[in-house]
């Protein structure tokens, strides 16, 4: 028979989520930690380490496409300083945990949130709104700060003993660190963080995808995380910076994408994503070829026109043709890297529109 659990716990890998699971496990309850992953967050490669260091039962749950769909619709509660929809993210994760808990036999959901710790998503009013909108008020416990909140139905039912939970609040980390030392953790992780949506360098890559793709998927943002990014209107080109980039980019190429390589010279591999398999105008494609060739030092040194192969889809044998182009970093047709300042203005305008302002 598959193992059943008393609780599922949202697990980021940060200290608060580790402690939320452990303090409930101390009461004799079996806890399954759910580590959600997407192109923006998650570290599935750390699962074995977490289990060994902290004595936890962790499972990865890929939520990439559903999370992208939420971003594309527009987060109802807005963004943080960059492109991070912190309140809607927490609602999303709790709602997904609610969907999964029954399959584990769980009676409650745990979260490592601490009231007053973060200004956007962990104010008392935000915590109440999050649990309401996620539909988890009857099953959610925030073990680290529960004694600063109204008693939950889970505590009232005696599933979790409220009096044995810590009483943490605010932005200080003293109590968490004391607990970690008491457990004898060999490594004490920093606060989880690590969401690429909160980084302007990543957000400048993501925003054009949200703006241009008619139906963006997690695979689009996997591609946006790699190499150099260039846009020409709604046309998108990803150019490798090294061999690892080239291999990763080629693995992400879709059946309708354009794969570009210099023919006679070593150089990067590039993928042009074609939304809905739409054809690229000839001048846009030639500009992409010139840009790709400009990253081949030997092609530039040779002078004159060079050949760039274009293949439809991954592999070298499908619908292949060649372009003769002069390597040019700023081709006449305006390929350019996306910038954060312009994206920030558009993001704020979009939020005003969603709010009906």
C-alpha positions in Angstrom: 0.0 0.0 0.0 1.3 3.5 -0.8 2.3 5.5 2.3 -0.2 8.0 3.5 0.6 11.3 5.3 -1.0 13.5 7.9 0.1 16.7 6.2 1.6 18.1 3.0 4.0 21.1 3.3 4.8 23.8 0.8 8.6 23.3 0.6 10.9 25.9 -1.0 14.1 24.6 0.5 14.6 27.6 2.7 14.9 27.4 6.5 11.3 28.4 7.2 9.8 25.6 5.1 12.2 23.1 6.6 11.3 24.2 10.2 7.5 24.2 9.3 7.8 20.5 8.4 10.0 19.5 11.3 8.1 21.1 14.1 4.9 19.3 13.0 6.9 16.0 12.5 8.0 16.4 16.1 4.3 15.9 17.1 4.5 12.4 15.4 2.8 13.4 12.2 4.0 12.2 8.8 4.7 15.1 6.4 5.1 15.0 2.7 7.0 18.1 1.5 5.9 19.4 -2.0 8.7 21.2 -3.9 7.0 23.0 -6.8 9.2 23.6 -9.9 8.9 25.8 -12.9 11.3 27.8 -15.2 11.2 30.5 -12.5 11.8 28.6 -9.3 12.7 25.2 -7.9 15.8 23.0 -7.4 14.9 19.4 -8.1 18.6 18.5 -8.1 18.7 19.2 -4.3 16.1 16.6 -3.2 18.6 13.9 -2.0 20.5 16.6 -0.1 17.4 17.9 1.6 16.4 14.4 2.6 19.8 13.6 4.0 20.4 16.9 5.8 17.0 17.5 7.3 15.3 14.1 7.5 12.5 15.2 5.1 10.3 13.3 2.6 10.4 15.6 -0.4 8.7 15.3 -3.8 9.0 17.6 -6.8 5.8 18.8 -8.5 6.2 20.5 -11.9 3.7 23.3 -12.1 5.4 25.2 -15.0 2.6 25.4 -17.6 -0.2 26.2 -15.0 2.0 28.9 -13.5 2.7 30.4 -16.9 -1.0 30.5 -17.6 -1.5 32.5 -14.4 1.2 35.0 -15.4 -0.3 35.3 -18.9 -3.7 36.1 -17.5 -2.2 38.7 -15.2 -1.9 38.3 -11.4 -5.0 39.7 -9.7 -2.9 41.0 -6.8 -0.2 42.6 -8.9 3.5 42.3 -9.0 6.3 43.1 -6.5 9.2 45.3 -7.5 9.9 43.3 -10.6 7.7 40.7 -12.3 7.1 38.7 -9.1 3.4 37.9 -8.4 4.1 37.0 -4.7 0.5 37.0 -3.4 -0.9 35.2 -6.5 2.0 32.7 -6.4 1.2 31.7 -2.8 -2.5 31.4 -3.7 -1.5 29.2 -6.7 0.7 26.9 -4.6 -1.8 26.5 -1.8 -4.6 25.8 -4.2 -2.4 23.1 -5.9 -1.5 21.6 -2.6 -5.2 21.4 -1.7 -5.8 19.5 -5.0 -2.9 17.1 -4.1 -3.4 16.5 -0.4 -6.2 13.9 -0.8 -3.9 11.7 -2.9 -1.5 11.6 0.0 -4.3 11.0 2.6 -3.3 14.3 4.2 -5.7 16.1 6.6 -3.9 19.5 6.4 -1.5 21.8 4.5 1.5 23.4 6.1 3.3 26.6 5.0 6.4 28.2 6.3 5.0 31.8 6.2 5.8 34.1 9.1 3.5 37.0 9.8 5.2 40.3 9.3 8.3 38.8 7.5 7.7 40.0 4.0 5.9 43.3 3.2 3.8 42.1 0.2 2.6 38.5 1.0 3.1 38.1 4.7 1.1 40.9 6.3 -1.7 39.7 8.4 -4.3 40.9 5.9 -2.5 39.3 3.0 -2.2 36.0 4.9 -5.9 36.0 5.5 -6.7 36.9 1.8 -4.3 34.2 0.5 -5.9 31.4 2.6 -9.4 32.7 1.6 -8.7 32.9 -2.2 -6.8 29.6 -2.2 -9.8 27.9 -0.6 -7.7 26.4 2.3 -9.0 28.1 5.4 -10.3 24.8 6.8 -7.0 22.9 6.3 -4.1 25.4 6.4 -1.7 25.7 9.3 1.3 28.1 9.4 3.2 26.3 12.1 5.9 28.9 12.7 3.5 31.8 13.4 0.2 30.0 14.2 0.1 31.3 17.8 0.0 34.8 16.5 -3.0 34.0 14.2 -6.5 32.9 14.9 -6.7 29.3 15.7 -7.3 27.1 12.7 -9.8 24.2 12.4 -6.9 21.8 12.2 -5.7 23.0 15.6 -9.2 23.0 17.0 -9.6 19.4 15.9 -6.4 18.4 17.8 -4.6 17.2 14.6 -1.8 19.6 15.5 -1.1 20.8 19.0 -1.0 24.6 18.9 0.8 24.9 22.2 3.8 22.9 21.0 4.4 25.2 18.0 6.8 28.1 18.1 5.5 31.7 18.1 7.6 33.5 15.5 6.7 36.9 14.0 8.5 39.7 12.2 11.6 39.9 10.1 14.1 38.7 12.6 15.7 35.3 12.2 16.9 34.6 15.8 14.2 32.0 16.7 14.6 30.2 13.4 18.4 30.0 13.8 18.0 28.7 17.4 15.6 26.0 16.2 18.0 25.0 13.4 20.9 24.7 15.9 18.7 22.7 18.3 17.9 20.2 15.5 21.7 20.0 14.8 21.4 20.8 11.1 24.8 20.4 9.4 23.9 23.3 7.1 21.6 26.1 7.8 20.1 27.4 4.5 19.4 31.1 3.9 15.9 32.3 3.3 14.6 30.6 0.2 14.3 33.5 -2.3 15.7 32.5 -5.7 12.7 33.3 -7.7 13.9 34.6 -11.1 10.7 36.7 -11.5 12.1 38.9 -8.7 15.3 39.6 -10.7 15.3 42.4 -13.3 17.9 40.5 -15.4 15.5 37.6 -15.8 12.4 39.6 -16.0 13.7 41.6 -19.0 13.9 38.2 -20.8 10.5 37.1 -19.7 8.4 40.1 -20.4 8.7 40.0 -24.2 7.5 36.4 -24.2 4.4 37.2 -22.1 3.7 40.1 -24.4 4.3 38.4 -27.8 3.4 34.7 -27.3 -0.3 34.0 -28.0 -0.2 31.0 -25.7 3.1 30.9 -23.8 4.2 27.7 -22.2 6.9 26.7 -19.7 9.1 25.6 -22.6 9.1 29.2 -23.8 10.5 30.4 -20.5 13.0 27.5 -20.4 14.3 28.9 -23.7 14.3 32.5 -22.3 16.6 31.3 -19.5 19.4 30.4 -21.9 21.9 32.3 -23.9 21.6 35.7 -25.4 18.0 37.0 -26.1 17.1 39.2 -29.1 13.8 40.5 -30.4 12.7 42.1 -33.6 9.1 43.1 -33.0 7.3 39.8 -32.2 10.2 37.7 -33.6 12.4 36.0 -31.0 15.9 34.7 -31.4 18.0 32.9 -28.7 21.8 32.7 -29.4 24.1 30.4 -27.6 27.2 31.8 -25.7 29.1 28.5 -25.4 28.8 24.8 -26.1 26.6 24.1 -23.1 24.2 26.8 -24.3 24.2 25.5 -27.8 23.3 22.0 -26.7 20.6 23.3 -24.4 19.1 25.6 -27.0 19.0 22.9 -29.6 17.3 20.5 -27.1 14.6 23.2 -26.6 13.9 23.8 -30.3 10.4 23.1 -31.3 9.2 21.4 -34.6 8.3 24.8 -36.1 11.4 26.7 -34.9 14.2 27.9 -37.0 17.7 26.7 -36.1 20.6 28.8 -37.4 24.3 27.9 -37.6 27.3 29.3 -39.5 28.3 26.8 -42.1 32.1 27.2 -42.7 33.1 28.7 -39.4 32.7 27.7 -35.7 30.1 29.8 -34.0 26.9 29.7 -31.9 23.7 27.9 -32.5 20.6 30.0 -32.5 16.9 29.2 -32.3 14.2 31.5 -33.8 10.9 30.7 -32.1 8.0 30.8 -34.5 4.7 31.4 -32.7 2.0 29.4 -34.4 4.6 28.4 -37.0 4.2 31.8 -38.6 6.7 32.6 -41.4 9.4 35.3 -40.8 9.7 38.1 -43.4 12.9 37.6 -45.5 14.6 40.8 -44.1 13.9 39.7 -40.5 15.5 36.3 -41.2 18.5 37.8 -43.0 19.0 40.1 -40.0 18.9 37.1 -37.7 21.5 35.3 -39.8 23.8 38.4 -39.8 23.5 38.6 -36.0 24.3 34.9 -35.5 27.3 35.2 -37.8 28.6 38.2 -35.9 29.3 36.0 -32.9 31.7 33.8 -34.9 35.1 35.5 -34.5 36.5 33.6 -37.5 33.6 34.5 -39.7 34.0 38.2 -38.9 37.8 38.0 -39.5 37.3 36.4 -42.9 35.5 39.5 -44.2 32.7 39.5 -46.7 29.6 37.3 -46.8 29.4 34.0 -44.9 26.9 31.2 -45.1 24.4 30.6 -42.4 22.3 27.4 -42.5 18.6 27.5 -41.4 16.8 24.3 -40.5 13.2 24.0 -39.6 13.0 22.1 -36.3 15.8 20.3 -34.4 18.3 18.2 -36.3 20.3 18.9 -39.4 18.3 17.1 -42.1 14.9 18.8 -42.3 13.9 21.7 -44.6 17.4 23.1 -44.7 18.4 26.2 -46.7 21.2 28.8 -46.5 21.6 32.5 -46.2 24.6 34.5 -47.5 25.0 37.4 -45.0 27.7 39.8 -43.8 28.2 39.3 -40.0 26.7 42.3 -38.3 25.9 42.8 -34.6 23.4 45.6 -35.3 21.7 44.6 -38.6 19.6 47.0 -40.5 16.4 45.2 -39.4 16.2 46.1 -35.7 17.2 43.0 -33.7 17.9 44.1 -30.1 18.3 42.7 -26.6 15.3 43.4 -24.4 15.9 46.0 -21.6 14.4 46.2 -18.1 13.5 49.9 -18.1 11.2 49.6 -21.1 9.7 46.4 -19.7 9.1 48.0 -16.3 7.0 50.7 -17.9 4.9 48.2 -19.9 4.4 46.0 -16.9 3.1 48.8 -14.7 0.8 49.9 -17.6 -0.6 46.4 -17.9 -1.4 46.3 -14.2 -3.2 49.6 -14.4 -5.3 48.2 -17.3 -6.0 45.0 -15.3 -7.2 47.1 -12.4 -9.4 49.1 -14.7 -7.6 52.4 -14.0 
